[in-house]
Amino acid sequence: MYVIRRIAKAQPGKVWQVANLLIKICAAYEEQGRPKAHVYVSQGMPGTPNVAYAEWTQATIEPNWPSKVPEVVRTLNAEMQAQLDSYEIEFYELVTPEKLVERGVS
């Protein structure tokens, strides 16, 4: 199982608009069967300001072929990019008791 996190560093004053677009982008992928994403922001609390995150888990990591990108995502992504300073993706493998046994670390 993997955790995937999109990190959208918004321009000042744009984080809530970016979060709204991330919710819509994630919903388009969820309609195609991707697991539900959580979207959250770091705004007005400790941490890096003006950042919106989208995070979800999935069993495998597969390429996101351009032909499988929902058409609405292309429009929403272009709108979101205009409000960002950077847009990154992170991949993490969840540590489970079974994986620890597989790797001889138990």
C-alpha positions as CSV (number, residue, x, y, z in Angstrom):
1,M,0.0,0.0,0.0
2,Y,1.3,3.4,-0.9
3,V,0.5,7.0,0.2
4,I,0.6,9.6,-2.5
5,R,0.7,13.3,-1.7
6,R,0.4,16.3,-4.0
7,I,1.9,19.5,-2.6
8,A,0.6,22.7,-4.1
9,K,2.5,25.7,-2.9
10,A,0.0,28.5,-3.6
11,Q,0.7,32.1,-4.2
12,P,-0.1,34.3,-1.1
13,G,-3.8,34.6,-0.6
14,K,-4.7,31.7,-3.0
15,V,-4.5,28.6,-0.9
16,W,-8.2,28.2,-0.4
17,Q,-8.9,28.6,-4.2
18,V,-6.1,26.0,-4.9
19,A,-7.6,23.6,-2.3
20,N,-11.0,24.0,-4.0
21,L,-9.4,23.1,-7.4
22,L,-7.6,20.1,-5.8
23,I,-10.9,18.8,-4.5
24,K,-12.4,19.0,-8.0
25,I,-9.4,17.4,-9.6
26,C,-9.4,14.6,-7.1
27,A,-13.1,14.0,-7.6
28,A,-12.6,13.6,-11.3
29,Y,-10.0,10.8,-10.7
30,E,-12.2,9.3,-8.0
31,E,-15.0,9.0,-10.6
32,Q,-12.6,6.8,-12.5
33,G,-12.0,4.6,-9.5
34,R,-9.1,6.1,-7.7
35,P,-9.5,6.0,-3.9
36,K,-10.9,9.0,-2.0
37,A,-8.3,11.8,-1.4
38,H,-8.1,14.1,1.6
39,V,-7.4,17.7,0.8
40,Y,-6.0,19.9,3.5
41,V,-4.2,23.3,3.9
42,S,-1.6,24.8,6.2
43,Q,-2.8,28.3,6.6
44,G,-2.9,30.3,9.8
45,M,-1.3,27.5,11.9
46,P,2.3,26.4,12.5
47,G,4.0,25.0,9.5
48,T,4.6,26.2,6.0
49,P,1.9,28.8,5.0
50,N,0.0,28.8,1.7
51,V,0.2,25.1,1.0
52,A,-2.6,22.8,-0.1
53,Y,-2.2,19.1,0.0
54,A,-4.1,16.2,-1.6
55,E,-3.3,12.8,-0.2
56,W,-4.7,9.3,-0.8
57,T,-3.6,5.7,-0.6
58,Q,-3.6,3.1,-3.3
59,A,-2.5,-0.5,-3.6
60,T,0.0,0.0,-6.5
61,I,1.7,2.8,-8.2
62,E,1.0,2.9,-11.9
63,P,1.8,5.4,-14.6
64,N,-0.8,8.1,-15.1
65,W,-1.0,7.9,-18.9
66,P,-2.1,11.2,-20.6
67,S,-5.0,9.2,-22.3
68,K,-6.4,8.4,-18.9
69,V,-6.4,11.9,-17.5
70,P,-10.0,13.1,-17.2
71,E,-10.6,16.0,-19.6
72,V,-11.9,18.3,-16.8
73,V,-8.5,17.8,-15.0
74,R,-6.7,19.5,-17.9
75,T,-8.8,22.7,-17.5
76,L,-8.7,22.7,-13.7
77,N,-5.0,22.0,-13.6
78,A,-4.3,24.9,-15.9
79,E,-6.4,27.2,-13.7
80,M,-4.6,25.9,-10.6
81,Q,-1.1,26.2,-12.1
82,A,-1.7,30.0,-12.6
83,Q,-2.1,30.3,-8.8
84,L,0.9,28.2,-7.7
85,D,4.6,28.8,-6.9
86,S,5.3,25.0,-7.2
87,Y,3.5,21.7,-7.5
88,E,5.2,18.5,-6.3
89,I,4.3,14.8,-5.7
90,E,5.6,12.5,-3.0
91,F,5.3,8.7,-2.8
92,Y,5.5,6.7,0.4
93,E,5.3,3.0,1.1
94,L,3.2,2.2,4.2
95,V,5.0,0.1,6.7
96,T,2.9,-2.8,7.9
97,P,3.7,-5.8,10.1
98,E,3.5,-8.0,7.0
99,K,6.1,-5.9,5.1
100,L,8.4,-6.0,8.1
101,V,8.3,-9.8,8.1
102,E,8.9,-9.9,4.3
103,R,12.0,-7.8,4.8
104,G,13.2,-9.8,7.8
105,V,12.7,-6.9,10.2
106,S,10.4,-8.0,13.0
